[in-house]
């Protein structure tokens, strides 16, 4: 495991925890975690690593809200 992948995993876990706390009553934690992981995959290599935390939170939160609108 590289330092960069460890940081990405840490950021992914942090964003998953944050969004699960925000949306736990509306969407299962496993669904939120899957959304966050998918968003991270989409962002990998598309943005500078320093922006990953903020961009991942924004994209994943948007996708959670979109999922709730279509439920």
C-alpha positions in Angstrom: 0.0 0.0 0.0 1.4 3.4 -1.0 1.1 6.5 1.1 -1.2 8.0 -1.5 -3.5 5.0 -1.5 -3.6 5.0 2.3 -4.5 8.7 2.3 -7.2 8.1 -0.2 -8.6 5.3 1.9 -8.5 7.5 5.0 -10.3 10.3 3.1 -12.9 7.8 1.8 -13.6 6.5 5.3 -13.9 10.0 6.7 -16.3 11.1 4.0 -18.3 7.9 4.4 -18.6 8.4 8.1 -19.6 12.1 7.7 -22.3 11.4 5.1 -23.6 8.3 7.0 -24.1 10.6 10.1 -25.9 13.1 8.0 -28.1 10.7 6.0 -28.4 7.6 8.2 -32.1 7.9 8.7 -32.7 8.1 5.0 -30.3 5.7 3.4 -28.4 2.6 4.6 -24.7 3.1 5.5 -23.7 0.4 3.0 -25.4 2.4 0.2 -23.7 5.6 1.3 -20.3 3.9 1.5 -20.8 2.5 -2.1 -21.6 6.0 -3.4 -18.5 7.4 -1.8 -16.3 4.7 -3.2 -17.8 5.2 -6.6 -17.2 8.9 -6.4 -13.6 8.4 -5.3 -13.0 6.1 -8.3 -14.4 8.7 -10.6 -12.2 11.4 -9.2 -9.0 9.5 -9.1 -6.5 11.0 -11.6 -9.0 13.8 -12.5 -8.1 16.3 -9.7 -5.0 17.2 -7.7 -4.6 14.9 -4.7 -4.8 17.9 -2.3 -8.4 18.6 -3.4 -9.6 15.0 -3.0 -11.2 15.4 0.5 -13.3 18.4 -0.5 -14.2 17.2 -4.0 -15.0 13.7 -2.8 -17.3 15.1 -0.1 -19.1 17.4 -2.6 -19.5 14.8 -5.3 -20.6 12.0 -2.9 -23.1 14.3 -1.1 -24.6 15.4 -4.4 -24.9 11.7 -5.5 -26.5 10.8 -2.1 -29.1 13.6 -2.5 -29.8 12.6 -6.1 -30.3 9.0 -5.0 -32.8 10.1 -2.3 -34.7 12.2 -4.9 -35.1 9.2 -7.1 -36.1 6.8 -4.3 
